[in-house]
Amino acid sequence: MSVLNSIKTMQNGKGVQHLLDAASAIFNNPVYMVDSNYNLIAASDGPAEIRSWNELITTGTFGLQSKEYMAKAGLYDIVAGTKDVVAKLKKPIYLKKSESRAYGVMTGQVANKEKASVGELVMYEYYSSFGSDGLVAFEALIEKIEYELHDYDYFIKLPIDFFEETIHKLLDRTVKATIVHQSQARIIRMSYEKYLFAAIVYPDHGGMLERVQHSRLEYFRSLLKNKYYDRPFVYSIYTDHIVMLFGSEHAVYDEALPLGKEYSFYERNNLYVGISDSFEDIYRFGLYYDQALAALRSGLEAGKKQRVFLYK
């Protein structure tokens, strides 16, 4: 039986660990899965002499040095793979052995039932060659894993926490070693069209207690998610505001109109919005957050009656 057919006949319902153990025996190579934050989900038996593998198994994650090494070796080149237009995910890729990479590897993104990337699957070409159908069989393995975790609450909720944490890193300007963070940041980036916009939504609170204001921010964020349920916006609570990231094929907001044409929703809920210029580099999100904040403050200070303020 071919590797591909063997993968297809594996049984679901026994957990991700069972699937990885079975796949490792079929491929005769070690394999592991980490979530979007590089936390270990499951791993087959593997070569302890590989430092990064041993670190992952013993600590449950990767340290900064290992992340830098793997990035330089090309393990995060998944972001350069072929984009699936329907799922908006990258196809699995095979990275050959090279001067910077001791072993060939196959790597691919694992998605939850909402087609959001929640992890990466990596297999080393350590004991055996992958063969001619290796990549196709690896993609079939990913599909098996995605079916397995289809109803796991952890993976359904993971993108929300992951996006918020990554947005905070971008806004705090802590994402400086881009070779390490590129996989995380660009998972967000590839959900959008060419141009990005930063927006800040501010509920007029009139000096409410901080704990009350935070609850209101959570409430208004849920309202915004419900209003734009069919759009891939990212929301985060940062300082005293709700931060939104959205994209468009248009560089000018008046042409893009991602929030729609009328703003009665914001009037009813006493909300004000500041919106930045468009940008393309996700790592510059912090700078355009500053623009959105400046637009919001300028609009409020001018006492304008409108609800949405564009950066000038």
Rosetta blueprint (number, residue, H / E / L):
1 M L
2 S L
3 V H
4 L H
5 N H
6 S H
7 I H
8 K H
9 T L
10 M L
11 Q L
12 N L
13 G L
14 K L
15 G L
16 V H
17 Q H
18 H H
19 L H
20 L H
21 D H
22 A H
23 A H
24 S H
25 A H
26 I H
27 F H
28 N L
29 N L
30 P L
31 V E
32 Y E
33 M E
34 V E
35 D E
36 S L
37 N L
38 Y L
39 N L
40 L E
41 I E
42 A E
43 A E
44 S L
45 D L
46 G L
47 P L
48 A L
49 E L
50 I L
51 R H
52 S H
53 W H
54 N H
55 E H
56 L H
57 I H
58 T H
59 T H
60 G L
61 T L
62 F L
63 G L
64 L H
65 Q H
66 S H
67 K H
68 E H
69 Y H
70 M H
71 A H
72 K H
73 A H
74 G L
75 L L
76 Y L
77 D H
78 I H
79 V H
80 A H
81 G L
82 T L
83 K E
84 D E
85 V L
86 V L
87 A L
88 K L
89 L E
90 K E
91 K L
92 P L
93 I E
94 Y E
95 L E
96 K L
97 K L
98 S E
99 E L
100 S L
101 R E
102 A L
103 Y L
104 G E
105 V E
106 M E
107 T E
108 G E
109 Q E
110 V E
111 A E
112 N L
113 K L
114 E L
115 K L
116 A L
117 S E
118 V E
119 G E
120 E E
121 L E
122 V E
123 M E
124 Y E
125 E E
126 Y L
127 Y L
128 S L
129 S L
130 F L
131 G L
132 S L
133 D L
134 G H
135 L H
136 V H
137 A H
138 F H
139 E H
140 A H
141 L H
142 I H
143 E H
144 K H
145 I H
146 E H
147 Y H
148 E H
149 L L
150 H L
151 D L
152 Y L
153 D H
154 Y H
155 F H
156 I H
157 K H
158 L H
159 P H
160 I H
161 D H
162 F H
163 F H
164 E H
165 E H
166 T H
167 I H
168 H H
169 K H
170 L H
171 L H
172 D L
173 R L
174 T L
175 V L
176 K L
177 A L
178 T H
179 I H
180 V H
181 H H
182 Q H
183 S H
184 Q H
185 A H
186 R H
187 I H
188 I H
189 R H
190 M L
191 S L
192 Y L
193 E L
194 K L
195 Y E
196 L E
197 F E
198 A E
199 A E
200 I E
201 V E
202 Y E
203 P E
204 D L
205 H L
206 G L
207 G L
208 M L
209 L L
210 E H
211 R H
212 V H
213 Q H
214 H H
215 S H
216 R H
217 L H
218 E H
219 Y H
220 F H
221 R H
222 S H
223 L H
224 L H
225 K H
226 N H
227 K H
228 Y L
229 Y L
230 D L
231 R L
232 P L
233 F L
234 V E
235 Y E
236 S E
237 I E
238 Y E
239 T L
240 D L
241 H E
242 I E
243 V E
244 M E
245 L E
246 F E
247 G E
248 S E
249 E L
250 H L
251 A L
252 V L
253 Y H
254 D H
255 E H
256 A H
257 L L
258 P L
259 L L
260 G L
261 K L
262 E L
263 Y L
264 S H
265 F H
266 Y H
267 E H
268 R H
269 N L
270 N L
271 L E
272 Y E
273 V E
274 G E
275 I E
276 S L
277 D L
278 S L
279 F E
280 E L
281 D L
282 I H
283 Y H
284 R H
285 F H
286 G H
287 L H
288 Y H
289 Y H
290 D H
291 Q H
292 A H
293 L H
294 A H
295 A H
296 L H
297 R H
298 S H
299 G H
300 L H
301 E H
302 A L
303 G L
304 K L
305 K L
306 Q L
307 R L
308 V E
309 F E
310 L E
311 Y L
312 K L
